Amino acid sequence: KDCGCQRPRFASQRAMYGAARHPEVVGRVPKSQVAAAVAFGSVAVAAADWPAPSLSAAGSLRKTACQNSFVSSGLAACFSSLAVQPIDLIHARVQVDRNGGGAIRVASRLFALEGTRGFYSGVTAALTRQASYGTTRLGLYRYACDRGQEKYGGHLPFVVKALFSVVAGAGGVMVGNPFDVALVRMQTDTLRPVAERRNYAGVVDAVSSVTRKEGVVALWRGCTVNIARASAMNLGMMAAYDQIKETLEETSLGKSKRTTVLASFMAAVSCSFTTMPFDCVKTRLQTMTVDPVTKQAQYDGVLDAFCKIAKEPAGIPGFWRGYGAFATRCGPHAVITILAMEAIRGMA
């Protein structure tokens, strides 16, 4: 203390340097404590000399993740799905309600029977579906467009965008169809008679139950119409959005958020009308039951479902039943997805 030597900053360092400068003190301290102090002090000195983690490494990782087409697409798809889950639920129930109930009537009955939590029935399946189907459908399209623009330079022709959107839509369905089946069944389960309800505990229980009772093939039930639906939606949403946005950017609007929002709403209107028939058939196929006596399914396939729905009292317009709820869902969903994707990519 009185030797006038400079005191190190850390206690462990002071112990080590003190032992070196004042060996007479060491003799009065147990050897085990001296060894521990010297060893710990050596580690402390080495740690103090170790360079601190660079913030540039974290920034580089964030930039790489944000630039990745699949990361930005997956995050945007999950965020938008969570936002429109109540509207999506009402839309699915309107389609399977053969009493002809509208969106307001279905929503009122849902709130009366299940409360506010009822509007988020099947939300786990919805997020799982978007993490697989949405990530693949949007990510593949954006990745293909980005690589195409890098290779050829400038904007891609609409025909090329349409081809990319159709292929990406089909790929998304092949990956996410099992979770789509689980989502629709969980959303519409309370509409069935109490004795016939499946009462799934969650998305994992739904997928495993369908596999156990109906076979693995049942997880891809409605896959054909789902591919057509996803391709039509990708064509109307992503390809149309890119084309409309590029056209608007050449006007006085220029490149702005207003252009992005306007283009997304215009694309939402186009894809809503074209995908409604396929969406209706998809929902019917995924929720159909098998007659316990004849063992016959309600529909024999996509074409049979189209024909039987067209022969119902509502006729051809029945394919667009619940269009208001679907358009209300599709518009915000498209806007949220596109803006979220653009925002995430802009963080790079």
ABEGO torsion letter per residue (X at the ends): XAAGBBBBABAAAAAAAAAAABAAAAAABBAAAAAAAAAAAAAAAAAAABBBBBAAAAAAAAAAAAABAAAAAAAAAAAAAAAAAAAAAAAAAAAABAAGBBAAAAAAAAAAAAEAAAAABGAAAAAAAAAAAAAAAAAAAAAAAAAAAAAAEEBBBAAAAAAAAAAAAAAAAAAAAAAAAAAAAAAAAAABBAAABAGBAEAAAAAAAAAAAAEAAAAABGAAAAAAAAAAAAAAAAAAAAAAAAAAAABAAEBBAAAAAAAAAAAAAAAAAAAAAAAAAAAAAAABBBBAAAGBBABAEAAAAAAAAAABAAEAAAAABGAAAAAAAAAAAAAAAAAAAAAAAAAX
